[in-house]
Amino acid sequence: MSMKRNEAGRAPLDPRRALGVRGEEDARAFLEDLGLAVIARNERTARGELDLIASDGNVLVFVEVKARHAWGGTKHLEGTLGWPSARQRMRQRGAARLWLADPERVRPRTPEVRFDVVRVLFDEHERLIDIQHLEGI
């Protein structure tokens, strides 16, 4: 059985992955509007993937992006920000350590590193309804 292909000849993304890709793109644009320079996207290491890596002046920022649907509005999301769990934060830090230790990677030399989260919310029609940025998780 052959899988349906898109215009670029690739298999279509599953809906969850497509939402994640859209969320990462909106998060990138949001961070750039805040003045951060995104220097890498979807960097893979043996400890996992780093969604976005940015420079914020003298700070290298590793950003986890959480894209979600807010079915029926955002009222039910109050107080439940959906930030990464302690386990997810440990994975992100391990991936960042490997990324920083890799001599093949081109990266800015900064005196400080920070871990941020951007939560991107979409309505049931895939329209952006909210972006939240939490620095230093």
Steps between C-alpha positions, in 0.01 A plus 500: 500500500642839409482800731360828372774762451491878523629747240860458619475123453504430876250305702264737686567565869266350755275768655692512832836543328354763267374693804848478654667629184253790484555574869878506456470741208270734695729477806803585284328809358384603849850470647650695211241774558626511861854556371646151530697361207403140423819321398380139472182293474427136571856411601529129572731347758525157658295636794219641288403790281537868582208691346660844469836646597526877516735775602376767739795737519763321709265210579460178301137391532368145456125521433245223542184567296164364615225530239146415610140533392277695735177323419206718599714800596766552764288509817574134582877561461530757777749375757607205284774648290623169364866584559745211474522254784815460710591200283458702179714781645775249584488364145524852358801579718672174403441571130635853547815367672566267207431775249740736678770231527489410130809658337333477155224745594536865414368702791546838660725520802290636783567524872150387592245233403126514563212255450165646388160368400258646248143374511301556181122458506277449198123491477307215338546667159881506537503876561760635741330626816781539753876478549664494843873521562653384826868579552735295712301186578 
